[in-house]
């Protein structure tokens, strides 16, 4: 059996305090993996060329001694297998090492996921919002099953949990999709680390996110909301406290409505996300533009956007706040903001019967911009999209809206040539069609006619759509059709 044990550090796993983990690179019969010793050193104390701790640093002797002891520990584990006549695999060696060093406390999936998320928060660029969503997924999973072993997750478990999300909780398909993605991520890590087998998702397809039309405001609805904001009507709304222990029996909830509507409107005019609105500052206003670095995606990728400022948007920006923030009162968390937006949309003076959340402001900006004829490349750049295909989602919505509007041409043509909308005036003498007359054009009950084919004189009853022969002509001249 061939094996090597070397000190190594993954320098791309740098924590926020600029430290890297002390690892042992163990190779057995050509298969290698890293064992985490549980200690960290400053990045500047590691020599990447010699793969060793730099001499002369504080604590050099203690660190090198610790690393040597860990190497001996791994060698002893391998030797024990040889003494027993058993084959030492990398998985077995790693499992024993982690148990001896207290790295693995249990086979609980929750313990594993929570510890991994904690590590990712400290050592990776994955955004806090993404990791917070993972934590919420754990809480939701615990409601379904209080205790969950890493070995309990199989195809049957995934099927029943998905059914629970869709049928019992009544969650949307995309919500269930993201829950499955969370499970797939951490079970994949367990499988790659050799802790579980077989891989649960080998026979369970997560699929792709379901494409749904985004909720958005139409231009008229956006203008209506801004007019309501300018009128200050919301500030007059008073609510009665529900709790008898509340100090004040009535409170002015309208002031809160007004403030939330303000930063919601700013998002509608800029396409900024909730996190970017929350951190919008005076220094981001550069002349006639908002210039801001946006943090996007679960990996926290950054992109600077330039958003033109127009009159209605500028009227909503507070440039006098001493803190430098555009919004003096702290922007409420996303979920709380959405509750207030729901209440605002249901107000009698608003009456917008749509499921409007804060993120709908971003959808509204994109769709209204495309409806106004702004090029999709410009909209994509302002939104900070890395790929134009992301923006094309909104373009498809706009195309459907245009198709619906163009259908009105077909409707008009159908009405124009609809025979049900015409009087066929037929001569009672020769039964030739004298003319076709659109219903409702002439306000008379009867109109006198002279047939151009047989000179029969008759009156046509517009109410009954029938001709009546007449012996005497009325005092006004009959309608005569002249043929060429």
C-alpha positions in Angstrom: 0.0 0.0 0.0 1.3 3.4 -1.0 0.5 6.5 1.0 1.7 10.0 1.7 0.8 12.6 4.3 1.8 16.2 3.7 1.0 19.5 5.3 -1.0 21.8 2.9 -3.3 24.8 3.0 -6.0 25.8 0.6 -5.1 29.5 0.2 -8.4 30.3 -1.6 -10.3 29.3 1.7 -9.5 32.6 3.4 -11.7 33.7 6.3 -12.8 37.2 7.0 -9.9 37.5 9.5 -7.4 36.6 6.8 -6.7 33.1 8.1 -6.5 29.8 6.2 -7.2 26.2 7.5 -4.3 23.9 8.4 -4.9 20.8 6.3 -3.2 17.4 5.8 -3.2 16.2 2.2 -3.4 12.4 2.5 -3.0 10.2 -0.5 -3.6 6.4 -0.4 -2.9 4.3 -3.6 -3.3 7.4 -5.8 -6.5 8.6 -4.2 -6.1 11.8 -2.2 -8.2 14.1 0.1 -7.7 16.8 2.7 -8.1 16.3 6.4 -9.0 19.4 8.4 -6.9 19.6 11.6 -9.3 22.2 13.1 -6.6 24.9 13.4 -6.0 28.0 11.3 -3.0 30.3 10.6 -2.6 33.7 9.1 -2.3 33.6 5.3 0.9 35.6 5.5 2.4 32.9 7.8 2.2 30.2 5.1 4.8 29.7 2.4 3.0 28.5 -0.7 6.2 27.6 -2.5 7.6 25.2 0.2 4.1 24.3 1.6 5.3 25.0 5.1 4.9 27.4 8.0 7.3 30.4 7.6 10.1 30.3 10.1 10.6 33.1 12.5 6.9 33.8 13.1 5.4 33.9 16.6 4.5 30.3 17.7 6.5 28.6 14.9 7.6 25.7 17.1 4.1 25.1 18.5 2.6 25.1 15.1 5.1 22.7 13.5 4.9 20.4 16.5 1.1 20.3 16.2 1.3 19.5 12.5 3.8 16.7 13.1 1.5 15.2 15.8 -1.4 15.1 13.4 0.7 13.4 10.8 1.7 10.7 13.3 -2.0 10.3 14.3 -2.9 9.6 10.6 0.1 7.2 10.2 -1.1 5.3 13.3 -4.6 4.9 11.9 -3.2 3.5 8.7 -0.8 1.2 10.6 -3.7 -0.2 12.6 -5.4 -1.3 9.4 -2.2 -3.0 8.2 -1.8 -4.8 11.6 -5.4 -6.2 11.3 -4.8 -7.2 7.7 -7.5 -4.8 6.5 -7.4 -2.5 3.5 -7.1 1.1 4.6 -9.3 3.3 2.3 -9.2 7.0 2.4 -12.8 7.2 3.5 -12.2 4.9 6.5 -9.0 6.8 7.5 -10.8 10.2 7.2 -13.8 8.9 9.2 -11.7 7.6 12.1 -9.5 10.7 12.1 -12.5 13.0 12.3 -14.1 11.0 15.0 -10.9 10.9 17.1 -10.5 14.7 16.8 -14.1 15.4 17.5 -14.8 16.8 14.0 -17.9 14.6 13.6 -20.4 14.8 16.5 -23.2 12.8 15.1 -24.7 11.5 11.9 -27.5 14.2 12.1 -28.1 15.9 8.8 -29.1 19.1 10.7 -25.7 19.1 12.6 -23.8 18.6 9.4 -25.7 21.3 7.4 -25.6 23.8 10.2 -21.8 23.3 10.7 -21.2 23.5 7.0 -23.3 26.7 6.7 -21.3 28.2 9.6 -18.0 27.4 7.8 -19.3 28.8 4.5 -20.3 32.0 6.2 -16.8 32.5 7.6 -14.7 31.1 4.7 -16.6 31.7 1.4 -18.0 34.5 -0.7 -21.5 33.0 -0.5 -23.8 35.9 0.4 -25.5 36.1 3.8 -28.9 36.2 2.2 -28.3 32.9 0.5 -27.0 31.2 3.6 -30.0 32.7 5.6 -32.3 31.0 3.1 -30.5 27.7 3.7 -31.0 28.2 7.4 -34.8 28.7 6.8 -34.8 25.5 4.7 -33.4 23.6 7.8 -36.1 25.1 10.0 -38.8 24.0 7.5 -37.3 20.5 7.3 -37.3 20.2 11.1 -41.0 20.8 11.2 -41.5 17.9 8.7 -39.1 15.6 10.6 -37.6 16.6 14.0 -34.6 14.2 13.7 -33.0 13.4 10.4 -29.9 11.2 9.9 -27.7 11.6 6.9 -28.6 8.0 6.0 -32.4 8.7 6.0 -32.2 10.8 2.9 -33.1 8.6 0.0 -35.3 8.6 -3.1 -38.4 7.8 -1.1 -37.7 10.5 1.5 -37.2 13.1 -1.3 -40.5 12.1 -3.0 -42.5 12.3 0.2 -41.0 15.6 1.3 -41.7 17.2 -2.0 -45.3 16.0 -1.8 -45.5 17.5 1.7 -44.3 20.9 0.4 -46.7 21.0 -2.6 -49.8 19.3 -1.2 -49.7 19.8 2.6 -48.1 23.2 2.8 -49.5 24.3 -0.6 -46.2 25.9 -1.6 -45.5 27.0 -5.2 -43.6 24.7 -7.5 -40.6 27.0 -7.5 -40.5 27.1 -3.7 -40.4 23.3 -3.6 -37.7 23.4 -6.3 -35.4 25.6 -4.2 -36.0 23.3 -1.2 -34.9 20.3 -3.3 -31.8 22.3 -4.5 -30.9 22.9 -0.9 -31.0 19.2 -0.1 -29.1 18.3 -3.2 -26.3 20.7 -2.4 -25.6 19.2 1.1 -26.2 15.6 0.3 -23.8 16.0 -2.7 -21.2 17.2 -0.2 -21.9 14.2 2.0 -21.6 11.8 -0.9 -18.4 13.5 -2.2 -16.9 13.2 1.3 -17.7 9.5 1.3 -20.1 9.8 4.2 -23.2 8.4 2.4 -23.8 6.0 -0.5 -25.6 5.8 -2.8 -26.1 9.3 -3.9 -29.9 10.1 -3.1 -30.3 12.3 -6.2 -29.0 9.8 -8.6 -32.5 8.5 -9.2 -34.4 11.7 -8.2 -34.6 14.5 -10.7 -34.9 18.0 -9.3 -35.6 19.4 -12.7 -35.5 23.1 -13.6 -37.2 26.1 -12.1 -40.7 26.7 -13.4 -41.0 29.7 -15.5 -43.8 31.9 -14.2 -44.9 35.4 -15.3 -43.6 38.0 -12.8 -46.1 40.2 -11.0 -45.7 43.8 -11.9 -47.4 47.2 -12.0 -48.7 48.6 -15.2 -47.7 52.2 -16.1 -51.1 53.6 -15.1 -50.9 51.8 -11.7 -47.4 53.2 -11.1 -48.5 56.7 -11.9 -51.5 56.3 -9.6 -49.3 55.2 -6.7 -47.0 58.2 -7.2 -50.0 60.6 -7.3 -51.3 59.1 -4.1 -47.8 59.5 -2.5 -47.7 63.2 -3.6 -51.2 63.8 -2.3 -50.2 62.8 1.3 -53.5 61.0 1.6 -51.8 58.0 3.2 -50.5 60.1 6.1 -54.1 60.6 7.3 -54.8 56.9 7.9 -55.3 56.1 11.6 -55.6 52.6 13.0 -57.0 51.5 16.3 -54.7 49.3 18.4 -55.8 45.7 18.7 -54.2 45.0 22.0 -55.7 46.4 25.2 -52.3 46.7 26.7 -51.1 49.2 24.1 -50.2 52.6 25.5 -52.0 54.5 22.6 -55.5 53.5 21.5 -54.9 54.9 18.0 -51.8 55.3 16.0 -50.9 56.9 12.6 -50.1 53.9 10.5 -50.3 56.2 7.4 -46.9 57.7 8.1 -45.4 54.2 7.8 -47.4 53.5 4.6 -46.0 56.8 3.2 -42.4 55.9 4.0 -42.7 52.4 2.6 -44.4 53.6 -0.5 -41.5 56.1 -1.0 -38.8 53.5 -1.2 -41.0 51.1 -3.1 -41.5 53.8 -5.8 -37.7 54.4 -5.9 -37.2 50.7 -6.6 -39.8 50.9 -9.4 -37.9 53.8 -11.0 -34.5 52.2 -10.6 -34.9 48.5 -10.6 -32.8 48.2 -7.5 -33.2 45.2 -5.2 -34.3 45.5 -1.6 -30.7 45.1 -0.3 -29.5 47.9 -2.6 -32.3 50.2 -1.6 -31.5 49.6 2.0 -27.8 50.7 1.5 -28.5 53.5 -0.9 -26.4 56.6 0.2 -25.9 60.1 -0.9 -22.4 59.4 -2.4 -24.1 57.0 -4.8 -25.7 60.0 -6.5 -23.3 61.2 -9.2 -24.8 64.1 -11.0 -27.8 62.8 -13.0 -27.0 59.2 -12.2 -27.1 56.7 -9.4 -23.8 54.8 -9.5 -23.8 51.8 -7.2 -22.0 48.5 -6.8 -24.6 45.8 -6.7 -24.0 42.5 -4.9 -25.8 39.7 -6.8 -26.1 36.0 -6.7 -25.4 33.5 -4.0 -21.6 33.9 -4.6 -21.8 37.6 -3.9 -20.7 38.7 -7.4 -20.4 42.4 -7.7 -21.3 44.7 -10.6 -21.5 48.5 -10.8 -24.6 49.9 -12.4 -25.4 53.5 -13.6 -29.1 54.4 -13.4 -30.3 57.7 -14.9 -32.2 60.0 -12.5 -35.4 61.6 -13.8 -37.7 64.1 -12.3 -40.1 61.8 -10.5 -37.3 59.7 -9.1 -35.3 62.7 -7.9 -38.4 64.0 -6.0 -38.2 60.9 -3.8 -34.5 61.1 -2.9 -33.6 62.7 0.5 -30.3 64.4 0.0 -30.3 66.1 3.4 -30.2 63.1 5.7 -27.1 63.7 8.1 -26.4 59.9 8.1 -25.8 59.9 4.4 -28.5 57.3 3.8 -31.2 58.3 1.3 -33.8 56.9 3.6 -33.6 58.4 7.1 -35.8 55.8 8.7 -34.2 52.3 8.3 -35.6 50.3 5.4 -37.7 47.5 6.9 -36.8 43.9 6.2 -38.2 42.4 3.1 -40.9 40.2 4.7 -42.2 43.1 6.8 -42.2 45.5 3.9 -44.2 43.0 1.9 -46.9 42.9 4.6 -47.2 46.7 4.5 -47.3 46.7 0.7 -50.2 44.1 0.8 -52.1 46.5 3.1 -51.4 49.5 0.9 -52.6 47.8 -2.3 -55.9 46.9 -0.5 -56.6 50.4 0.6 -59.8 52.0 -0.9 -57.8 54.8 -2.5 -55.4 52.4 -4.1 -57.4 49.2 -5.0 -54.7 47.4 -6.9 -55.8 43.7 -6.9 -52.4 42.1 -7.5 -50.0 40.2 -5.4 -47.4 43.0 -5.1 -44.2 42.3 -3.2 -41.1 44.5 -3.0 -39.4 42.6 -5.7 -42.3 43.4 -8.0 -40.8 46.9 -8.2 -37.8 45.4 -10.1 -40.2 43.5 -12.4 -42.2 46.7 -13.0 -39.2 48.7 -13.9 -38.1 46.1 -16.5 -41.5 45.6 -18.1 -42.5 49.3 -18.2 -39.1 50.2 -19.6 -39.5 47.7 -22.5 -43.1 48.9 -23.0 -41.9 52.4 -23.4 -39.5 51.3 -26.1 -36.2 51.3 -24.2 -33.8 48.9 -25.8 -33.5 45.6 -24.0 -29.7 45.9 -23.8 -30.1 49.2 -21.9 -32.6 47.7 -19.5 -30.3 44.7 -19.0 -27.4 46.9 -18.1 -29.4 49.0 -15.6 -30.7 45.9 -13.9 -27.1 44.6 -13.7 -27.8 41.4 -15.5 -24.8 39.4 -16.6 -26.6 37.7 -19.4 -29.1 39.2 -21.8 -31.2 36.0 -21.6 -32.1 36.9 -18.0 -33.7 40.2 -19.2 -35.5 38.4 -22.1 -37.8 36.9 -19.5 -39.4 40.3 -19.3 -39.3 40.8 -23.0 -41.5 37.7 -23.4 -44.1 39.2 -21.1 -44.1 42.4 -23.1 -44.4 40.4 -26.3 -47.5 38.7 -24.9 -49.0 42.0 -23.9 -48.4 43.4 -27.4 -50.1 40.3 -28.9 -53.1 40.9 -26.7 -53.3 44.5 -27.8 -52.9 43.5 -31.5 -55.8 41.0 -31.1 -58.0 44.1 -30.9 -57.4 44.5 -34.7 -58.8 41.1 -35.3 -61.7 41.9 -33.0 -62.4 45.1 -34.9 -62.2 43.4 -38.3 -64.6 40.7 -37.0 -67.1 43.3 -35.9 -66.7 45.2 -39.1 -67.5 42.3 -41.3 -69.9 40.5 -39.0 -73.1 39.9 -41.0 -75.0 39.9 -37.7 -74.3 43.6 -37.5 -75.8 44.4 -40.9 -79.3 44.8 -42.4 -79.8 42.9 -45.7 -82.4 45.1 -47.5 -84.0 42.8 -50.0 -86.6 44.0 -52.6 -90.0 42.3 -52.0 -90.7 42.5 -55.7 -87.7 40.9 -57.4 -85.9 39.6 -54.2 -82.6 41.2 -55.2 -80.4 42.6 -52.4 -80.8 46.4 -52.7 -78.1 47.3 -50.2 -76.5 46.3 -46.8 -76.9 48.8 -44.0 -75.1 48.8 -40.7 -77.4 48.5 -37.7 -77.8 51.5 -35.6 -76.5 54.0 -38.2 -80.0 55.4 -39.0 -82.3 56.3 -36.1 -85.6 55.9 -38.1 -88.0 53.0 -37.6 -88.6 52.7 -41.4 -86.8 54.0 -44.4 -88.4 54.3 -47.9 -86.6 52.5 -50.7 -86.9 52.2 -54.6 -85.5 49.0 -56.0 -82.9 49.8 -58.8 -83.7 46.5 -60.5 -87.5 46.5 -60.8 -88.5 50.0 -59.5 -90.6 48.6 -56.7 -91.4 51.1 -54.0 -91.3 49.8 -50.4 -90.4 50.7 -46.9 -87.9 48.7 -44.9 -88.7 48.2 -41.2 -85.4 48.5 -39.3 -86.8 47.1 -36.1 -88.2 44.0 -37.7 -85.6 43.8 -40.6 -88.4 43.3 -43.1 -89.6 45.1 -46.3 -93.1 46.4 -46.6 -94.8 47.3 -49.9 -96.1 50.8 -50.0 -98.8 52.4 -52.2 -98.2 55.9 -51.2 -94.8 57.5 -50.9 -94.1 59.6 -47.8 -93.5 63.3 -48.1 -89.7 62.9 -48.0 -87.9 61.4 -50.9 -87.2 57.7 -50.8 -83.6 56.3 -50.6 -82.7 55.2 -54.1 -79.7 53.1 -54.9 -78.1 54.1 -58.2 -76.1 51.4 -60.0 -73.4 52.2 -62.5 
